[in-house]
């Protein structure tokens, strides 16, 4: 595997490890276990999609929140959404951002939440992609 440089994108791939089981890998050394909902210790692809959305929202809001609440603030972003199995899509994903803003007065809370929402809307690539839709292509490399 070629070493990643500052300008080369991170390579991503999955390798089959069993029936409906894969390991997702990156050229930066990260791994995630992926499989069916019936398999313990793995994420389903849909769960990874939801986690990616929640993580993107959290990371996109990190700067305004740490600016106002301090570097060590606690946050949890819960994400849910049932699949429409007839059409094989998630018609709606719901995020709940849990924050302790008890130190702020109501006006300061409202200003911060507006700033956080704007930051997420502006820089959360995952959320922006899901809202806009995206073109997906598939090609095959066949050993013959």
C-alpha positions in Angstrom: 0.0 0.0 0.0 1.4 3.4 -1.0 2.0 5.8 1.9 -0.5 8.7 2.1 0.9 12.1 1.4 -0.7 15.5 2.3 -2.3 15.7 -1.2 -3.3 12.1 -1.8 -6.8 11.1 -0.6 -7.2 8.3 2.0 -7.9 5.0 0.3 -11.0 3.2 1.5 -12.0 -0.4 0.9 -13.8 -3.4 2.4 -12.6 -7.0 2.5 -14.9 -10.0 2.8 -14.3 -12.0 5.9 -17.3 -14.3 5.8 -20.9 -14.6 4.8 -22.3 -11.0 4.8 -19.3 -9.9 6.9 -16.6 -7.4 5.9 -13.9 -5.4 7.4 -13.7 -1.8 6.3 -10.2 -0.4 6.1 -8.4 2.9 5.4 -4.9 3.6 4.2 -4.5 5.5 7.6 -4.8 2.1 9.4 -8.4 2.4 10.6 -10.7 -0.7 10.7 -14.4 -1.2 11.3 -16.3 -4.5 11.4 -19.4 -4.6 9.1 -22.0 -7.2 8.8 -25.6 -8.2 9.2 -27.8 -7.0 12.1 -27.8 -10.6 13.4 -24.1 -10.6 13.9 -22.7 -9.4 17.3 -19.8 -6.9 17.3 -20.4 -5.4 13.9 -22.0 -2.3 12.4 -24.5 -2.7 9.5 -23.8 -0.4 6.5 -27.0 1.6 7.4 -25.7 2.1 11.0 -22.4 3.4 9.6 -24.3 5.8 7.5 -26.2 7.1 10.5 -23.0 7.3 12.6 -21.2 9.1 9.9 -24.0 11.7 9.9 -23.9 12.1 13.7 -20.1 12.3 13.8 -20.1 14.9 11.0 -22.6 17.1 12.8 -20.5 16.8 16.0 -17.2 17.6 14.2 -18.8 20.5 12.3 -20.1 22.0 15.5 -16.9 21.5 17.5 -15.4 24.9 16.9 -18.3 27.1 17.9 -19.2 24.8 20.9 -15.6 24.6 22.2 -15.3 28.4 21.7 -18.3 29.0 23.9 -18.3 26.0 26.3 -14.5 25.3 26.6 -12.4 22.6 25.1 -13.7 19.8 27.3 -17.5 20.1 26.8 -19.5 16.9 26.7 -21.8 16.1 23.7 -23.7 13.1 22.5 -25.4 13.0 19.1 -28.0 10.3 18.9 -29.2 9.3 15.4 -32.0 7.1 14.3 -34.2 6.4 11.3 -36.0 3.3 10.2 -35.4 1.8 6.7 -38.2 1.7 4.2 -37.5 -2.0 3.2 -39.9 -1.8 0.2 -37.8 0.9 -1.4 -34.5 0.1 0.4 -33.9 3.7 1.6 -33.9 5.7 4.8 -36.6 8.3 4.2 -35.7 10.2 7.3 -32.8 10.4 9.7 -33.3 12.1 13.0 -30.4 13.5 15.1 -30.7 14.6 18.7 -27.8 16.7 20.0 -27.4 16.4 23.7 -25.6 19.3 25.4 -25.4 20.8 28.8 -26.1 24.5 28.3 -27.2 25.2 31.9 -24.4 27.7 32.4 -25.9 30.0 29.7 -28.9 32.2 29.9 -31.7 31.7 27.4 -30.6 34.3 24.9 -27.0 33.0 24.9 -28.3 29.4 24.4 -30.4 30.5 21.5 -27.5 32.4 19.8 -25.2 29.4 20.3 -27.7 26.9 18.9 -28.3 29.1 15.8 -24.5 29.3 15.3 -24.1 25.5 15.8 -27.0 24.8 13.3 -25.3 27.2 10.7 -22.0 25.5 11.2 -23.5 22.0 10.6 -25.5 23.2 7.6 -22.4 24.8 6.1 -19.6 22.3 6.7 -21.1 18.8 7.4 -20.3 17.1 4.1 -22.2 13.9 5.1 -25.4 15.8 5.9 -25.1 18.1 2.9 -24.6 15.0 0.6 -27.6 13.2 2.1 -29.8 16.3 1.7 -28.6 16.9 -1.9 -28.4 13.3 -3.1 -25.4 12.1 -4.9 -24.4 10.1 -8.0 -23.0 6.7 -7.3 -21.1 4.6 -9.8 -20.1 1.0 -9.8 -17.4 -0.6 -11.9 -16.0 -4.1 -11.9 -12.3 -5.3 -12.1 -12.5 -8.9 -13.1 -9.6 -11.4 -13.0 -10.2 -13.6 -16.0 
